[in-house]
């Protein structure tokens, strides 16, 4: 009778350990997926930031060209 209870307890402990390992593996897998998602978000944000900066630089260059053109047109006789 004692051996049956001991064997049953051992089996229950092994099943519990197996589920704990599976849960830990699942958490690790979710963490790696989350890290990849964060990397992708960072890359997209960085690309967007670069494109926005380029737009601003182009706008600024056009504005400077417009000021130069209007100044030279006013100073011409």
ROSE-4610 file (N, C-alpha, C; in Angstrom, 1 decimal, always signed):
// ROSE-4610
residu = [X/X/X/X/X/X/X/X/X/X/X/X/X/X/X/X/X/X/X/X/X/X/X/X/X/X/X/X/X/X/X/X/X/X/X/X/X/X/X/X/X/X/X/X/X/X/X/X/X/X/X/X/X/X/X/X/X/X/X/X/X/X/X/X/X/X/X/X/X/X/X/X/X/X/X/X/X/X/X/X/X/X/X/X/X/X/X/X/X/X/X/X/X/X/X/X/X/X/X/X/X/X/X/X/X/X/X/X/X/X/X/X/X/X/X/X/X/X/X/X/X/X/X/X/X/X/X/X/X/X/X/X/X/X/X/X/X/X/X/X/X/X/X/X/X/X/X/X/X/X/X/X/X/X/X/X/X/X/X/X/X/X/X/X/X/X/X/X/X/X/X/X/X/X/X/X/X/X/X/X/X/X/X/X/X/X/X/X/X/X/X/X/X/X/X/X/X/X/X/X/X/X/X/X/X/X/X/X/X/X/X/X/X/X/X/X/X/X/X/X/X/X/X/X/X/X/X/X/X/X/X]
num = [1/1/1/2/2/2/3/3/3/4/4/4/5/5/5/6/6/6/7/7/7/8/8/8/9/9/9/10/10/10/11/11/11/12/12/12/13/13/13/14/14/14/15/15/15/16/16/16/17/17/17/18/18/18/19/19/19/20/20/20/21/21/21/22/22/22/23/23/23/24/24/24/25/25/25/26/26/26/27/27/27/28/28/28/29/29/29/30/30/30/31/31/31/32/32/32/33/33/33/34/34/34/35/35/35/36/36/36/37/37/37/38/38/38/39/39/39/40/40/40/41/41/41/42/42/42/43/43/43/44/44/44/45/45/45/46/46/46/47/47/47/48/48/48/49/49/49/50/50/50/51/51/51/52/52/52/53/53/53/54/54/54/55/55/55/56/56/56/57/57/57/58/58/58/59/59/59/60/60/60/61/61/61/62/62/62/63/63/63/64/64/64/65/65/65/66/66/66/67/67/67/68/68/68/69/69/69/70/70/70/71/71/71/72/72/72/73/73/73/74/74/74/75/75/75/76/76/76/77/77/77]
x = [+0.8/+0.0/+0.9/+1.9/+2.8/+3.5/+3.9/+4.6/+3.7/+2.5/+1.5/+1.4/+1.3/+1.2/+2.5/+3.6/+4.9/+5.1/+4.7/+4.8/+3.8/+2.6/+1.7/+2.2/+2.8/+3.3/+4.5/+5.3/+6.5/+6.0/+4.9/+4.4/+3.8/+3.1/+2.5/+3.6/+4.7/+5.8/+6.4/+6.5/+7.1/+6.2/+4.9/+3.9/+4.0/+4.0/+4.1/+5.4/+6.5/+7.8/+7.7/+7.1/+7.0/+6.2/+5.1/+4.3/+5.1/+5.8/+6.6/+7.7/+8.3/+9.3/+8.6/+7.5/+6.8/+6.3/+5.9/+5.5/+6.6/+7.8/+9.0/+9.4/+9.4/+9.8/+8.8/+7.5/+6.6/+6.9/+7.2/+7.5/+8.8/+9.8/+11.0/+10.7/+9.8/+9.5/+8.7/+7.8/+7.1/+8.0/+9.0/+10.0/+10.8/+11.2/+12.0/+11.1/+9.9/+9.0/+8.8/+8.6/+8.4/+9.7/+10.9/+12.1/+12.2/+11.8/+11.8/+10.9/+9.7/+8.7/+9.2/+9.9/+10.5/+11.5/+12.4/+13.4/+12.8/+11.7/+11.0/+10.4/+9.8/+9.2/+10.3/+11.5/+12.6/+13.1/+13.2/+13.7/+12.7/+11.4/+10.4/+10.4/+10.5/+10.5/+11.8/+12.9/+14.2/+14.0/+13.5/+13.3/+12.4/+11.3/+10.3/+11.0/+11.8/+12.5/+13.5/+14.2/+15.1/+14.4/+13.3/+12.5/+11.9/+11.4/+10.9/+12.0/+13.2/+14.3/+14.7/+14.7/+14.9/+13.9/+12.6/+11.6/+11.8/+12.1/+12.4/+13.6/+14.6/+15.8/+15.4/+14.7/+14.2/+13.4/+12.5/+11.6/+12.5/+13.4/+14.3/+15.1/+15.6/+16.4/+15.6/+14.3/+13.4/+13.1/+12.9/+12.6/+13.8/+15.0/+16.2/+16.4/+16.1/+16.2/+15.2/+14.0/+12.9/+13.3/+13.9/+14.4/+15.5/+16.4/+17.5/+17.0/+16.0/+15.4/+14.7/+13.9/+13.1/+14.0/+15.1/+16.1/+16.8/+17.2/+17.9/+17.0/+15.7/+14.8/+14.5/+14.5/+14.3/+15.5/+16.7/+17.9/+18.2/+17.6/+17.9/+17.2/+17.9/+17.2/+16.1]
y = [-1.2/+0.0/+1.3/+1.3/+2.4/+2.6/+1.6/+1.7/+2.3/+1.9/+2.5/+4.0/+4.4/+5.9/+6.6/+6.0/+6.6/+6.7/+5.6/+5.6/+6.7/+6.8/+7.8/+9.2/+9.4/+10.7/+11.1/+10.1/+10.3/+10.6/+9.9/+10.2/+11.6/+12.0/+13.3/+14.4/+14.1/+15.1/+15.2/+14.1/+14.1/+14.9/+14.7/+15.4/+16.9/+17.2/+18.6/+19.2/+18.5/+19.0/+19.2/+18.3/+18.4/+19.6/+19.8/+21.0/+22.3/+22.3/+23.5/+23.8/+22.7/+22.9/+23.4/+22.9/+23.3/+24.8/+25.2/+26.5/+27.5/+27.1/+27.9/+28.1/+27.0/+27.0/+28.0/+27.9/+28.8/+30.3/+30.5/+31.9/+32.4/+31.5/+31.9/+32.2/+31.3/+31.5/+32.8/+33.1/+34.4/+35.6/+35.4/+36.5/+36.8/+35.7/+35.9/+36.5/+36.1/+36.7/+38.2/+38.5/+39.9/+40.7/+40.1/+40.8/+41.1/+40.2/+40.4/+41.5/+41.5/+42.5/+43.9/+44.0/+45.2/+45.7/+44.8/+45.1/+45.7/+45.0/+45.5/+46.9/+47.1/+48.4/+49.4/+49.1/+50.1/+50.4/+49.4/+49.6/+50.5/+50.2/+51.0/+52.4/+52.6/+54.0/+54.7/+54.0/+54.6/+55.1/+54.2/+54.5/+55.7/+55.7/+56.8/+58.1/+58.0/+59.2/+59.7/+58.9/+59.3/+59.9/+59.3/+59.9/+61.3/+61.4/+62.7/+63.7/+63.3/+64.3/+64.7/+63.8/+64.1/+65.1/+64.8/+65.7/+67.2/+67.2/+68.6/+69.2/+68.5/+69.1/+69.6/+68.8/+69.2/+70.5/+70.5/+71.7/+72.9/+72.7/+73.8/+74.3/+73.4/+73.8/+74.5/+74.1/+74.8/+76.2/+76.3/+77.6/+78.5/+78.0/+78.8/+79.3/+78.3/+78.7/+79.7/+79.6/+80.6/+82.0/+82.0/+83.3/+83.9/+83.1/+83.5/+84.1/+83.3/+83.8/+85.1/+85.2/+86.4/+87.6/+87.4/+88.4/+88.9/+87.9/+88.3/+89.0/+88.6/+89.3/+90.7/+90.9/+92.3/+93.2/+92.6/+93.4/+93.7/+92.9/+93.1/+94.4/+95.2/+96.5/+96.3]
z = [+0.0/+0.0/+0.0/+0.8/+0.8/-0.5/-1.1/-2.4/-3.5/-3.4/-4.4/-4.2/-3.0/-2.7/-3.0/-2.8/-3.1/-4.6/-5.3/-6.8/-7.4/-6.8/-7.3/-7.0/-5.8/-5.5/-6.4/-6.7/-7.6/-9.0/-9.5/-10.8/-10.8/-9.8/-9.7/-9.7/-9.0/-9.0/-10.4/-11.1/-12.4/-13.4/-13.3/-14.1/-13.9/-12.6/-12.2/-12.7/-12.6/-13.1/-14.6/-15.3/-16.8/-17.2/-16.5/-16.8/-16.5/-15.4/-15.0/-16.1/-16.6/-17.7/-19.0/-19.3/-20.5/-20.4/-19.2/-18.9/-19.0/-18.5/-18.5/-20.0/-20.8/-22.2/-22.9/-22.6/-23.3/-23.0/-21.7/-21.3/-22.1/-22.2/-22.9/-24.4/-25.0/-26.4/-26.6/-25.7/-25.8/-25.6/-24.7/-24.5/-25.8/-26.5/-27.7/-28.8/-28.9/-29.9/-29.6/-28.3/-27.9/-28.2/-28.0/-28.3/-29.8/-30.6/-32.1/-32.5/-31.9/-32.2/-31.8/-30.6/-30.2/-31.1/-31.6/-32.6/-33.9/-34.3/-35.6/-35.3/-34.2/-33.9/-33.9/-33.3/-33.2/-34.6/-35.4/-36.8/-37.6/-37.4/-38.1/-37.6/-36.3/-35.7/-36.2/-36.3/-36.7/-38.2/-39.0/-40.4/-40.6/-39.8/-39.9/-39.4/-38.4/-37.9/-38.9/-39.6/-40.7/-41.8/-42.2/-43.3/-43.0/-41.7/-41.2/-41.2/-40.8/-40.8/-42.2/-43.1/-44.5/-45.1/-44.7/-45.2/-44.7/-43.4/-42.8/-43.4/-43.7/-44.4/-45.8/-46.5/-47.8/-47.8/-46.8/-46.6/-46.3/-45.4/-45.0/-46.2/-47.0/-48.1/-49.1/-49.3/-50.3/-49.7/-48.4/-47.8/-48.0/-47.8/-48.0/-49.4/-50.3/-51.8/-52.1/-51.5/-51.8/-51.3/-50.1/-49.5/-50.4/-50.8/-51.7/-53.0/-53.6/-54.9/-54.7/-53.6/-53.5/-53.1/-52.4/-52.1/-53.3/-54.1/-55.3/-56.3/-56.3/-57.2/-56.8/-55.5/-55.0/-55.2/-55.1/-55.2/-56.7/-57.6/-59.0/-59.5/-60.3/-60.7/-61.8]
